[in-house]
Amino acid sequence: MNTKLYRFSFVAFVTLLSMGCGNAGDLFDHADASGTVTMDGEPLTEGIVYFVPTNGTTGPKSFAKVVNGKFSVTGEYAPVVGNHRIEIKSTDDGGLADDDEEAIARWVAEGRKRAHRVIVPPIYNQRSILTADVTADGPNEFKFELSSKRRR
């Protein structure tokens, strides 16, 4: 391969590569969102709220961490403007991971009972019936009231 062709190929490659390195978040309109999540009237201690674009809304799925029943997500990590299916999952493991066999054995030997785990029913996560419309003008403040008794 001659030197001129090599240089041209290299410059073309670098140019094309740099064009593809932009921020994907710039392609979509995002809007800040915040709100509360309760389970049986009590704040959800720990969890995640996922905003999954639906009904013609395109863009990436976004999420917000729930702490003591409150969540907030801003900037490029905020949900895109449009309709979303909302999935809510608890991250409260009751202080003990399911796969920590040594800790479980210690607790059993000590006669301790496992702490209460908060489990969000599938109707609010994998098969969620919750929706939210995120608007460019806001305010996008949402209140999600969950019930542990609701299973479908």
N, C-alpha and C positions, 0 to 999 in steps of 0.2 A: 504494500500500500504506500503510495507516495505521501510525502510530508504535508502537502496542501490539503489533500483529501482527509488525512488524519486530523489535522487542525480543524477543518470545517466540521467534521463529524463530532469532534469533542465539543466545540462551541455550540453546535446545534443541540447536543445532548444536555449540556449544562443549562442552556436556555429553556429547553422543554422541562427539565427537572425543576428549575426555579419557578416556573409558571404553576406547577402542581403543588407547591409548598405553601400556598396561602392558607388562611384560617377558614376552615369549613363553616364555622359559626357565622361568617359574614354573609353566607348565602341565604340565611333565614332571619326573619324578624322574631326576636325574642322579647319576652315581657316578664318582668319580675313577678314573682308569686309568693304568697305567704298564707298562713292560716293555722288552724288547730285540728287536732285529731283526738277524739275521745272514744273510749271503749266502755260501754255500759255506763256512760256518764262521767267516767274518770279519764284524766289525760293519759294518753298512750305514753308510757315511760320512755321507750326507745323504739325507733322504727325508721322506715323509709317510705316516702311517698313518691311513686313513679308517675310521670306524665307521659302517656303513650299516645302519640298523634293518631287520630282516627277520622273517619268520615271525610276524606279528601284533604285533610291537613297533612302536609308533608314536612319532614324534618326529623331530627334525631330525638330519641326518647331522652327525657331528663329526669332528674330525681332530686329530692331534698331530704336531708336527715331530720328526723323527728326527735326532739329532746323535750321531755316533760310536756308533751302534748302540743308543742309548737314547731313549725317549720318555716323556712324561708330560703328562697333561691333567687339569685340575682345575676345580671350581666349575661355573658355568653353561655352560662350554665343554666339559665332560666329556660322554661318551656317556650316552644315556638308559639306564635299567635295562631289560634284556631281551637278546634274541638279535640278533647283528649279523653281517653279512658284512663281512670285513676286506679292504680294498684297500690295497696298499702300492705306492708309487711312489718311484723314486729321483729326487732333484733334483741329483745329482752330474753336472755337464755336462763333467767332465774339464778344467775351466778355460777352456773356449772355447764360446761359444754357437753353435749351428748357423747362425744367421742373421747372424753377424758376418763378412761376406764380406771385409772389409779385413784382419782378424786372420788369417783362414784363408789369404788370399793371402800375407801376410807369413810365416806359418809354412811354407808350401810353398816360397817363395823362399829361406828360410833352411835348407831341407832338414830341418826339424823334423817329427817325427811327432806326431800328436795324442795327448794324454794318454788313458789308459784311462777310458772312461765306464762307469759301472755302469748296466746296464739290467735292470730287474726284469721277468721274463717275464710275459706277459699272464695266466697262470694265478693270479698273485698280485695283479693289478690289475683290468683290465676284466672278466675272466672268473674272478674269484677263487674259489678253493675253500676259503679260510680262513674260519673262523667264531670267534666269541667270545661267551660269555655274561657279560654285565655284571650283577653282583648289587648290591643296595642295601647289603648288609652287608660286601662286599669280602672279602679284598683282591682287587682286580682287577689282578693282575700277570700279564702275558702274555709268552710267549716265542715269537716267530715265526722259524722256521728255514727259510730259502729256499734253493733250489738253482737256479743259472743253467742247469742242464741240463734242468730240467723245463719243458716248453713247453705241455702240454695239461692 
